[in-house]
Amino acid sequence: MKPALLALAAFLLAACAYQKPVTYSQFALTGEITRLDPSKNIAEIKHDDIKNDAGKLWMAAMTMEFPVKDPAEFARLHTGQRIKATVHQNDADLSYWIAGITELPPPAKP
C-alpha cells in the first residue's frame, strides 16, 4: 500500500508542477499618441485596425491605452506623434504591451 500511495503522491506533485509554455501573439499597430501617463508608462493611442501578419483582426480602430515596458522607448514618445509598433499579447492571460516603436512622418496635407 505504501509504494502505491507514494507513487500516487509523486504523480500528483508532478502534475501540479507542470506549467503549459506561455505563447505570445504579435500584431502591427499604427496610430497617434493622444496622451501619456509617465507614472505607469502608459501611452493612449488613437490607432487604426490592429492585425497580425496574416491579416487577422485583433482590435478595431479606436483609442485605447497601451503599456510600454521599455522605459527608454517610453521616454522618446510625445503627444501628437504618429507611430508604428508591435503589440505583444500573452496568450495565457491576454495581457498586452507595445514595443519596437518607431516614429512615422506626419500625414500628407491635401
Sequence and secondary structure as in RCSB ss.txt:
>XXXX:A:sequence
MKPALLALAAFLLAACAYQKPVTYSQFALTGEITRLDPSKNIAEIKHDDIKNDAGKLWMAAMTMEFPVKDPAEFA
RLHTGQRIKATVHQNDADLSYWIAGITELPPPAKP
>XXXX:A:secstr
 HHHHHHHHHHHHHHHH      EEEEEEEEEEEEEETTTTEEEEEE  EE TT  EEE SEEEEEEB  HHHHH
T  TT EEEEEEEEETTT  EEEEEEEE       
